[in-house]
């Protein structure tokens, strides 16, 4: 698929806009990585995109062709799964506030000690948030809104949902691996999934040649906060980040072929199997 790249880039080390070679631009398209002058820049969910990439995405949506990684592109560029995940987290948070005796936390939060008897908590905990700190859910939902709107249209709804859920589970696996199996300290929040989306967007942008410097700063600052601020499970952040990055690599680095979709889904299934195996190994080791 073409992304509107010119037949030949200007032969100079100074970054110039492909559409306007007489204009120097140090701003690069977040999607294709090429310089874009102010006239050719279009605001995106993360950074800016060039007008060629914006037009290419519009053509792909209108003709119904597959997205850059095999899935159908998000209709109208809408991040439907992102909005659904945000809605679910907010709905669960409201239930946490109205139900008595910390019912939601007691039933669905994850702690390593619950792994063997109630393993589903490793996923359900990603939809709960701290009731004592509204910034917990506010930050996670804002980050999800920003990253999801950039990533979901690129990989499609189904692959994005798989990336999100794998990252959420991977966050719990990371928390388990770095703590004792007898630890009863509960962990909640979508942070593992959000960090997984950070890792996935990094892989996608690097594969597409986009500018990743701002994203690296964002990941680094937020990861460092896990070691500075009290009560933050950096282990879950690390687990989600690694899982999301690996899952995205299994999606974007599969060559175009008739079997590409099958290979992508088989790869993510294999990653899920690895996470489950790591969980069982931890439980078996006690």
C-alpha positions in Angstrom: 0.0 0.0 0.0 1.3 3.4 -0.9 1.4 6.2 1.7 1.8 9.1 -0.8 5.6 9.0 -0.7 7.3 11.0 -3.5 9.3 9.3 -6.2 12.5 10.8 -4.8 13.3 12.7 -1.7 15.4 15.8 -2.0 19.1 15.0 -1.9 20.1 17.1 1.1 20.8 16.5 4.8 18.6 19.4 5.7 15.0 18.1 6.4 12.7 19.6 3.8 9.0 19.1 3.1 8.5 16.6 0.3 5.6 18.6 -1.0 7.4 21.9 -0.7 11.1 21.3 -1.2 11.9 25.0 -0.6 10.6 24.8 3.0 12.8 23.4 5.8 10.9 21.5 8.5 12.1 19.8 11.6 8.6 18.6 12.4 8.1 15.0 11.2 4.9 13.1 10.5 4.1 10.7 13.4 3.0 8.1 10.9 5.5 8.0 8.1 8.4 9.9 9.6 8.9 12.4 6.8 9.3 16.2 7.3 6.1 18.3 7.1 5.9 22.0 6.7 3.2 23.9 8.6 0.9 23.9 5.6 1.2 20.1 5.3 0.8 19.3 9.0 -2.4 17.9 10.4 -3.0 17.5 14.2 -3.2 13.8 15.2 -4.0 12.1 18.6 -0.2 11.9 19.2 1.9 14.6 17.4 1.1 15.5 13.9 0.7 13.7 10.6 1.4 14.9 7.0 -1.4 15.6 4.6 -0.5 12.6 2.5 -0.9 10.1 5.4 -4.2 11.7 6.3 -5.5 11.4 2.8 -4.3 7.8 2.5 -6.1 6.8 5.7 -9.3 8.5 4.4 -9.1 6.6 1.1 -8.5 3.3 3.0 -11.6 3.9 5.2 -13.8 4.9 2.2 -12.9 2.0 0.1 -13.0 -0.6 2.9 -9.5 -1.9 2.1 -7.5 -3.6 4.9 -5.4 -1.5 7.3 -1.6 -1.4 7.2 -1.3 -4.6 9.3 -4.1 -6.7 7.8 -7.2 -5.8 9.9 -10.0 -3.6 8.6 -9.2 0.0 9.5 -11.2 1.6 12.2 -14.3 3.0 10.7 -14.1 6.7 10.3 -10.9 6.6 12.4 -13.0 6.1 15.5 -11.3 4.3 18.3 -14.4 2.3 19.3 -12.7 -0.3 21.5 -10.8 2.5 23.3 -14.1 4.3 24.2 -15.7 1.0 25.3 -12.7 0.2 27.6 -12.9 3.7 29.1 -16.7 3.3 29.6 -16.2 0.0 31.3 -13.6 1.3 33.7 -15.7 4.3 34.6 -18.8 2.1 35.1 -16.9 -0.3 37.4 -15.5 2.7 39.3 -19.0 4.0 39.9 -19.9 0.5 41.2 -17.0 0.6 43.5 -18.3 3.9 45.0 -21.9 2.8 45.5 -21.5 -0.9 46.6 -20.8 -1.3 50.3 -17.8 -3.0 52.1 -15.4 -2.7 49.2 -17.3 -5.4 47.4 -15.8 -4.9 44.0 -12.2 -4.8 45.4 -12.7 -7.9 47.5 -14.2 -9.8 44.6 -12.1 -8.7 41.6 -8.8 -7.1 42.7 -5.6 -9.2 42.1 -3.0 -10.3 44.7 -0.4 -13.0 44.1 -2.0 -15.2 46.8 -5.2 -15.4 44.7 -3.4 -16.7 41.6 -4.0 -20.4 42.1 -7.6 -20.3 43.3 -9.0 -17.2 41.5 -6.8 -16.6 38.4 -9.5 -14.5 36.6 -8.5 -11.7 39.0 -5.4 -11.2 36.9 -7.6 -9.7 34.2 -10.6 -8.2 36.2 -8.3 -6.1 38.3 -7.4 -4.1 35.3 -10.9 -2.6 35.3 -10.8 -1.5 38.9 -9.1 1.6 40.3 -8.3 3.1 43.6 -11.3 4.7 45.3 -9.1 6.9 47.5 -7.3 8.7 44.6 -9.4 9.9 41.7 -6.2 10.8 39.9 -5.6 7.1 39.5 -8.5 6.5 37.1 -8.3 10.0 35.7 -4.7 9.6 34.5 -5.2 6.1 33.2 -8.3 7.0 31.2 -6.6 10.1 29.8 -3.6 8.1 28.7 -5.8 5.4 27.2 -7.8 8.1 25.3 -4.6 9.6 23.9 -2.7 6.4 23.0 -5.8 4.4 21.9 -6.9 7.0 19.4 -3.5 6.9 17.7 -3.0 3.1 17.8 -6.4 1.6 17.3 -7.0 3.0 13.7 -3.6 1.6 12.7 -4.1 -2.0 13.8 -7.9 -2.3 13.7 -10.4 -3.0 16.4 -9.8 -6.8 16.9 -6.0 -6.6 17.1 -6.2 -3.6 19.3 -8.5 -5.4 21.7 -6.2 -8.3 21.8 -3.2 -6.0 22.5 -5.1 -4.4 25.3 -6.2 -7.6 27.1 -2.8 -9.3 26.6 -1.1 -6.3 28.1 -3.6 -6.2 31.1 -2.9 -9.9 31.7 0.9 -9.4 31.2 0.8 -6.6 33.8 -0.6 -9.0 36.4 2.0 -11.7 35.4 4.8 -9.1 35.9 3.4 -8.3 39.3 3.3 -12.0 40.2 6.8 -12.8 39.0 8.4 -10.0 41.0 6.5 -10.8 44.2 6.1 -13.7 46.6 3.2 -16.1 45.8 2.0 -15.5 49.4 1.8 -11.8 49.0 -1.8 -10.6 49.7 -1.2 -7.0 48.6 -3.9 -6.2 46.1 -3.3 -4.4 42.9 -5.9 -2.6 40.7 -5.8 -0.4 37.7 -5.5 -0.2 33.9 -1.9 0.9 34.1 -0.5 -2.5 32.9 -2.8 -2.3 29.9 -1.9 1.3 29.2 1.8 0.7 29.4 1.2 -2.2 27.0 -0.3 0.3 24.6 2.7 2.5 25.1 5.0 -0.4 24.1 2.8 -1.3 21.2 2.7 2.2 19.8 6.5 2.4 20.2 6.9 -0.7 18.1 4.4 0.4 15.5 5.9 3.9 15.1 9.4 2.5 14.9 8.3 0.1 12.2 6.6 2.8 10.2 9.6 5.2 10.6 7.7 7.7 12.7 9.3 10.0 15.3 9.5 8.1 18.6 11.5 10.5 20.7 8.4 12.1 22.4 7.0 8.7 23.1 10.2 7.5 24.7 10.2 10.5 27.0 6.5 9.7 27.9 7.3 6.1 28.7 10.4 6.9 30.6 8.8 9.5 32.8 5.7 7.4 33.6 7.8 4.3 34.3 10.1 6.3 36.6 7.1 7.5 38.6 6.6 3.9 39.7 9.8 4.1 41.7 9.2 7.5 43.1 5.6 7.7 44.1 4.4 5.3 46.8 1.8 2.6 46.1 2.5 2.2 42.4 3.1 -1.3 41.1 6.1 -0.8 38.8 6.1 -4.6 38.2 2.7 -4.4 36.5 3.9 -1.5 34.4 7.0 -3.4 33.3 4.9 -6.6 32.6 2.4 -4.7 30.5 5.1 -2.7 28.6 7.0 -5.8 27.6 3.8 -7.8 26.7 2.4 -4.9 24.6 5.7 -4.5 22.8 6.0 -8.2 22.0 2.4 -8.5 20.9 2.7 -5.5 18.6 5.9 -6.9 17.1 4.0 -10.1 16.3 1.5 -8.0 14.4 3.6 -5.5 12.5 6.6 -7.6 11.5 4.6 -10.3 9.8 5.2 -9.9 6.0 2.1 -9.3 3.8 0.8 -12.7 2.6 -2.4 -14.7 2.4 -1.5 -16.2 5.8 -0.5 -13.0 7.5 -3.7 -12.7 9.6 -3.4 -16.4 10.7 0.3 -15.9 11.7 -0.5 -12.7 13.6 -3.2 -14.4 15.7 -1.2 -17.6 16.2 1.7 -15.4 17.4 -0.5 -13.6 20.0 -2.0 -17.0 21.0 1.6 -18.2 21.6 2.4 -15.1 23.6 -0.7 -15.8 25.8 0.5 -19.4 26.2 3.9 -18.1 27.4 2.2 -15.8 30.0 0.1 -18.7 31.2 3.1 -21.0 31.4 5.1 -18.3 33.4 2.1 -18.1 35.8 2.0 -21.8 36.3 5.7 -22.0 36.8 5.6 -19.4 39.5 2.7 -21.2 41.2 4.5 -24.5 41.0 7.7 -23.0 42.4 5.7 -21.7 45.4 
